[in-house]
Amino acid sequence: MVALGLLAGCARFQSQPISPAQTATRLDSRTLDNPDLKRFLQRNLHREWTNWPASSWDFDMLTLAAFYYHPSLEVARADWRVAAGGIKTAGEWLNPTATWSLIHEPVPGANPWIPGLVLDLPIETAGKRRIRTDQARHLSESARFNVATAAWQVRSQVRASVLDFVAARERVELLQHQAVLRQDFVARLQQELQAGAISSVELNAARLALIRSRADLTDAQRLLAEARPQLAGALGLQASTLEGVDVRFDFTPPATAEALTASQARRVALLGRADILGALADYAAAQSALQLEVAKQWPDIHLAPGYYWNAGSAGENDWQIGATVELPLLNQHKGAIAEATARREASAARFLALQSKVMTDIDIAVASFRAGQANLAAIQELATAQAAQERTIKEQLQAGAVDRLELLTADVELNAADLTRLDAQVKLQQALGALEEAVQRPLDLPPAIFEPEPGSAH
């Protein structure tokens, strides 16, 4: 009856087969107009949408959409649940075992079979269960930080994809305008050639510039076509989901990033990056593993009480008590201890290597961001001067001092300056993204987040 009761409390297996057709259908059904996604955005962004789906999507909204849909985050969460389940497993007590036996002992006039029951009651020594539980907790903590690391990877992919998509779209618009300007420019030169005011060499040069402009436009349209599915993939969606979706991206760097120093960035990263904290948890788990192997030098005890019903003896009942202890004669667990020691040293080496890489990445990112700022400032100055020149020529055209051809030349040069400025903005945003990824902290947070703590070294 006791055995039946124990079996009744056991968990039962439930098969959950995966249907590729059903999972593919669920993936295809993911959209940006999902009401559950709306509630997720409102809860996390503290914003309300009276009209849904949203008319435009900015980077923050798309990042949360990726957090809602991207499968890599669910993989990380599942791994965390597995590691968290290991805590319960590590803390479980060892089950006793029971051995039932029949001994044949011929006795005249009595039952020759002697039934018996022997129990094995394991007793762990040296705190092995506690150490094992500590190790499982550290591994669970490492898996939890891996979720945060996966989230940052998703955010970085979304940021890069949104930047590529918006930049490709704006580049296509600028090149379309450039092609129109150059086409008009060629038409004007043809009139000048017919009037004998220029040679065919000037016209041929303008035609070649028009051909290059159209080729650049075709290439930009290709990049835009590729950027759409890349952005959808970063969100965990299908490319068709983004058809007709207005995606926005702010090219202005936050003020916090402009004032951030390399020392501040290193301090924030080394104290708060999820992968660094996860590496610390891995090291703690390796240390617990070594502690467990050292504790295993103390053998566990197995108590073995037994009972035999002996009808042929005078007392009819025989009792026994015994104990089993491992004898460390052939080895003293030194090999396992040496392996655990080496794994702890390897974990420490990985932690130091990660710290070194993070510090290098931050220095490179800060330097790249500063160089990008200087480059954009110089190009912005050039574009401003070009715009002023274009306005001056317009005024002169209205006064009859210049002809239409000179204005077209100024417009082409202004368009080229806009393209150069767009490239500089993209490079600056790429450097900003690398800096955010190195710090693993959004740089549009309040400046106090990046300020040194009182009494800390700068």
C-alpha positions in Angstrom: 0.0 0.0 0.0 2.9 2.4 0.8 4.4 1.7 -2.6 1.1 2.3 -4.3 0.7 5.6 -2.5 4.2 6.7 -3.5 3.5 5.7 -7.2 0.2 7.7 -7.1 2.2 10.9 -6.3 4.6 10.5 -9.2 4.5 12.8 -12.2 3.2 11.4 -15.4 4.7 11.9 -18.8 2.7 13.9 -21.3 3.8 13.9 -24.9 4.0 17.3 -26.7 5.0 16.6 -30.3 6.0 19.6 -32.5 4.3 20.1 -35.8 6.4 22.1 -38.2 3.3 23.1 -40.2 1.7 24.5 -37.0 4.8 26.4 -35.8 5.3 27.9 -39.3 1.7 29.1 -39.3 2.2 30.7 -35.9 5.3 32.5 -37.1 3.5 33.7 -40.2 0.7 35.0 -38.1 2.9 37.4 -36.1 2.1 41.0 -36.9 2.7 44.5 -35.5 -1.1 45.1 -35.1 -1.4 42.4 -32.4 -3.5 43.7 -29.5 -1.3 41.8 -27.0 1.7 43.6 -28.4 -0.1 46.9 -27.9 -0.7 46.2 -24.2 3.0 45.1 -23.9 4.2 48.4 -25.4 1.8 50.5 -23.3 2.9 48.7 -20.1 6.7 49.2 -20.8 6.7 52.5 -22.6 4.0 54.2 -20.4 2.4 55.5 -23.6 -1.2 55.2 -24.9 -2.2 54.5 -28.5 -5.8 55.6 -29.3 -5.3 54.5 -32.9 -4.0 51.0 -33.4 -1.9 49.8 -35.2 0.5 52.7 -34.7 1.0 55.1 -37.6 4.8 55.0 -37.2 7.3 52.9 -35.3 10.4 54.4 -33.6 13.4 52.5 -32.3 12.0 52.0 -28.8 8.8 50.5 -30.1 10.6 48.2 -32.5 13.0 47.1 -29.7 10.0 46.1 -27.5 8.4 44.3 -30.4 11.6 42.3 -30.8 11.6 41.5 -27.1 8.0 40.3 -27.5 8.6 38.1 -30.6 12.3 37.2 -31.1 12.8 33.5 -30.5 16.4 33.8 -29.1 15.0 35.4 -26.0 12.6 32.5 -25.4 15.6 30.1 -25.8 17.5 32.1 -23.2 14.5 32.1 -20.9 14.0 28.3 -21.4 17.7 27.7 -20.5 17.1 29.8 -17.4 14.1 27.7 -16.4 16.2 24.6 -16.8 19.0 26.0 -14.6 16.5 27.1 -12.0 15.1 23.6 -12.0 18.6 22.4 -11.2 18.4 24.2 -7.8 15.5 21.9 -6.7 17.3 18.8 -8.0 20.5 19.7 -6.2 18.7 20.3 -2.9 16.8 17.0 -2.9 17.7 14.4 -0.3 19.1 11.1 -1.5 16.4 8.4 -1.5 16.8 5.3 0.6 16.6 1.9 -1.1 15.0 -1.3 0.0 16.1 -4.8 -0.8 13.7 -7.7 -0.4 15.2 -11.2 -0.3 14.3 -14.9 0.3 16.8 -17.2 2.0 16.4 -20.9 1.6 17.3 -22.7 4.8 16.0 -26.4 5.0 14.7 -27.0 8.5 12.7 -30.2 9.3 9.1 -29.4 10.0 9.4 -25.7 9.2 9.1 -23.4 6.2 12.5 -23.4 4.5 12.1 -19.9 3.1 13.1 -16.9 5.2 11.9 -13.6 3.9 14.0 -10.5 4.6 14.0 -6.8 4.1 17.3 -4.7 4.1 17.2 -0.9 3.9 20.0 1.4 2.7 19.8 4.8 4.3 22.3 7.2 2.7 23.8 10.0 4.8 25.7 12.7 3.0 28.6 14.2 4.9 30.7 17.4 4.8 27.8 19.6 3.6 27.7 18.2 0.1 24.0 18.9 -0.4 24.4 22.5 0.6 27.5 22.9 -1.7 25.7 21.3 -4.5 22.7 23.6 -4.0 25.0 26.7 -4.0 26.5 25.6 -7.3 23.1 25.2 -8.9 22.1 28.7 -7.7 25.2 30.2 -9.2 24.5 28.4 -12.5 20.9 29.6 -12.4 22.2 33.2 -11.8 24.5 32.8 -14.8 21.6 31.7 -17.0 19.5 34.7 -15.7 22.3 37.1 -16.8 22.4 35.2 -20.2 18.8 36.3 -20.7 19.9 40.0 -20.3 22.8 39.4 -22.6 20.5 37.9 -25.2 18.2 40.9 -24.8 21.1 43.2 -25.5 22.1 41.2 -28.6 18.5 41.5 -29.9 18.5 45.3 -29.2 21.8 45.7 -31.0 20.5 43.8 -34.0 17.4 45.9 -34.0 19.3 49.1 -33.8 21.7 48.2 -36.6 18.8 47.0 -38.8 16.7 50.1 -38.2 19.6 52.3 -38.9 20.4 50.5 -42.1 16.8 50.5 -43.2 16.2 54.2 -42.6 19.6 55.3 -44.0 19.0 53.2 -47.1 15.5 54.8 -47.5 16.9 58.3 -47.2 19.8 57.5 -49.5 17.3 56.3 -52.2 15.3 59.6 -51.8 18.5 61.7 -52.2 19.8 59.7 -55.2 16.4 59.9 -56.9 16.5 63.7 -56.5 20.1 63.7 -57.8 19.1 61.7 -60.9 16.4 64.2 -61.6 18.8 67.1 -61.2 21.4 65.5 -63.4 18.8 64.7 -66.1 17.8 68.3 -66.1 21.4 69.3 -66.2 22.1 67.1 -69.3 19.0 68.6 -71.0 20.3 72.1 -70.4 23.7 71.2 -71.7 22.2 69.8 -74.9 20.6 73.1 -75.5 23.9 74.8 -74.9 25.6 72.4 -77.3 23.0 73.2 -80.0 23.6 76.9 -79.4 27.4 76.3 -79.8 28.1 77.6 -76.3 29.8 74.4 -75.1 31.7 71.4 -76.6 30.5 67.8 -76.7 33.1 66.9 -74.1 31.2 68.8 -71.4 27.9 67.1 -72.4 29.5 63.6 -72.4 30.9 64.2 -68.9 27.5 65.2 -67.6 26.0 62.1 -69.3 28.5 59.9 -67.5 27.7 61.6 -64.2 24.0 60.8 -64.9 24.8 57.2 -65.6 26.8 56.9 -62.4 24.0 58.5 -60.5 21.4 56.1 -61.8 23.8 53.2 -61.0 24.2 54.5 -57.4 20.4 54.7 -57.2 20.0 51.1 -58.4 22.5 49.9 -55.8 20.8 52.0 -53.0 17.4 50.5 -54.0 19.0 47.0 -53.7 20.3 47.8 -50.2 16.9 49.1 -49.2 15.2 45.9 -50.5 17.7 43.8 -48.4 17.3 46.0 -45.3 13.6 45.3 -45.0 13.8 41.5 -44.4 16.9 42.0 -42.3 14.9 44.4 -40.0 12.0 41.9 -40.0 14.4 39.1 -39.0 15.8 41.2 -36.2 12.2 41.7 -34.9 11.4 38.0 -35.2 8.8 38.7 -37.9 8.4 37.9 -41.6 9.4 40.5 -44.2 5.8 41.0 -45.4 4.9 42.3 -42.0 6.8 45.5 -42.6 5.1 46.4 -45.9 3.7 49.9 -45.5 5.1 50.3 -42.0 6.6 53.8 -41.4 9.9 53.3 -39.5 11.5 56.3 -37.8 15.0 56.8 -36.4 16.5 59.8 -34.7 20.0 60.6 -36.0 20.7 63.1 -33.2 23.0 61.6 -30.5 21.8 62.0 -26.9 23.6 64.7 -24.8 24.7 62.0 -22.4 26.8 60.3 -25.1 28.5 63.5 -26.0 29.6 64.1 -22.4 30.5 60.4 -21.6 34.2 59.7 -20.9 36.0 56.5 -21.4 36.6 56.1 -17.7 32.9 56.5 -16.9 32.0 54.0 -19.6 34.4 51.5 -18.3 33.1 51.9 -14.7 29.5 51.4 -15.7 30.4 48.4 -18.0 32.6 46.6 -15.6 30.1 46.9 -12.8 26.9 46.3 -14.7 27.3 44.4 -17.9 25.2 41.2 -17.9 27.9 39.0 -19.4 30.5 40.2 -16.8 28.0 39.4 -14.0 27.3 36.1 -15.7 31.0 35.3 -15.9 31.3 36.0 -12.2 28.4 33.6 -11.5 30.1 31.0 -13.6 33.3 31.5 -11.6 31.3 31.1 -8.3 29.8 27.9 -9.7 33.3 26.6 -10.6 34.4 27.4 -7.1 31.4 25.5 -5.6 32.2 22.6 -7.9 35.8 22.5 -6.5 34.5 22.7 -3.0 32.2 19.8 -3.7 35.0 17.7 -5.0 37.1 18.5 -1.9 34.1 17.5 0.3 33.8 14.2 -1.5 37.0 13.2 0.2 34.8 12.6 3.2 32.9 9.4 2.3 29.2 9.2 2.7 27.7 6.8 5.2 25.1 4.2 4.2 23.2 2.7 7.1 21.8 -0.8 6.4 19.2 -2.0 8.9 17.5 -5.3 8.1 14.9 -7.6 9.3 14.4 -11.4 8.6 11.3 -13.4 9.7 12.9 -16.8 10.6 10.2 -19.3 11.5 12.8 -21.9 12.2 14.6 -20.0 15.0 13.6 -19.7 18.5 12.8 -16.0 18.3 11.3 -16.1 14.8 12.7 -12.6 14.2 16.2 -11.7 13.2 17.4 -8.1 13.2 20.6 -6.7 11.7 22.3 -3.3 11.5 25.2 -2.4 9.3 26.9 0.6 7.7 28.8 1.0 4.5 31.7 3.5 4.1 33.9 4.1 1.1 37.5 3.3 1.9 39.9 5.8 0.1 42.6 3.2 -0.5 43.1 3.2 -4.2 42.5 7.0 -4.7 41.8 10.0 -2.6 39.8 11.8 -5.1 42.8 13.9 -6.2 42.1 13.6 -9.9 38.6 15.1 -9.6 40.0 17.8 -7.4 42.7 18.6 -9.9 40.1 18.8 -12.7 37.8 21.1 -10.7 40.8 23.3 -9.8 41.7 23.6 -13.5 38.1 24.5 -14.4 38.1 27.2 -11.7 41.3 28.6 -13.2 39.9 28.5 -16.7 36.8 30.3 -15.5 38.9 33.0 -13.9 40.9 33.3 -17.1 37.7 33.7 -19.2 36.5 36.4 -16.8 39.7 38.4 -17.1 39.7 38.0 -20.9 36.1 39.3 -21.0 37.0 42.2 -18.9 40.0 43.0 -21.1 37.9 42.8 -24.2 35.2 45.0 -22.8 37.7 47.7 -21.8 39.3 47.6 -25.3 35.9 47.7 -27.0 34.9 50.8 -24.9 38.2 52.6 -25.7 37.7 51.9 -29.4 34.0 52.9 -29.3 34.7 56.1 -27.5 37.5 57.1 -29.9 35.3 56.2 -32.9 32.4 58.2 -31.5 34.6 61.3 -30.9 36.1 61.0 -34.4 32.6 60.6 -35.8 31.4 63.7 -34.0 34.3 65.8 -35.4 33.8 64.4 -38.9 30.0 65.2 -38.8 30.7 68.7 -37.5 33.1 69.4 -40.4 30.7 68.0 -43.0 27.8 69.9 -41.5 29.7 73.1 -41.8 30.4 72.3 -45.5 26.7 71.4 -46.1 25.6 74.7 -44.4 28.0 76.7 -46.7 26.7 74.8 -49.7 23.1 75.6 -48.8 24.0 79.2 -48.3 25.6 79.2 -51.8 22.6 77.6 -53.3 20.3 80.3 -51.8 22.6 83.1 -53.1 22.5 81.6 -56.6 18.7 81.5 -56.5 18.6 85.1 -55.6 21.0 85.9 -58.4 18.8 83.9 -60.8 15.8 85.9 -59.9 17.8 89.1 -60.5 19.0 87.8 -63.9 22.6 87.7 -62.9 23.1 84.0 -63.5 21.4 81.3 -65.7 19.5 78.2 -64.8 22.5 76.0 -65.5 24.5 77.5 -62.6 21.6 76.9 -60.2 21.4 73.3 -61.3 25.1 73.0 -60.6 24.6 74.4 -57.1 21.7 72.0 -56.5 23.8 69.0 -57.6 26.6 70.1 -55.2 24.1 70.6 -52.4 22.6 67.1 -53.0 26.1 65.6 -52.9 26.7 67.4 -49.6 23.5 66.0 -48.2 24.6 62.5 -49.2 28.0 63.0 -47.5 26.3 64.3 -44.4 24.0 61.2 -44.4 27.0 58.9 -44.6 28.6 60.8 -41.7 25.4 60.6 -39.6 25.2 56.8 -40.2 28.9 56.3 -39.2 28.3 58.3 -36.0 25.3 56.3 -35.2 27.2 53.1 -35.8 29.9 54.3 -33.4 27.2 55.2 -30.9 25.6 51.7 -31.2 29.0 50.1 -30.6 29.5 52.3 -27.5 26.1 51.3 -26.2 26.8 47.7 -26.8 30.2 47.9 -25.1 28.6 49.6 -22.0 25.4 47.6 -22.3 23.4 50.6 -21.2 21.2 52.9 -23.3 23.1 56.2 -23.6 19.9 58.3 -23.5 19.5 57.6 -19.7 19.9 60.4 -17.2 23.5 61.6 -16.9 23.6 60.6 -13.2 23.6 56.9 -14.3 27.1 57.4 -15.6 28.5 59.6 -12.9 31.1 58.1 -10.5 29.8 57.1 -7.1 30.9 59.3 -4.2 34.3 58.3 -3.1 35.1 56.2 -6.1 38.2 56.7 -8.2 37.8 58.5 -11.5 
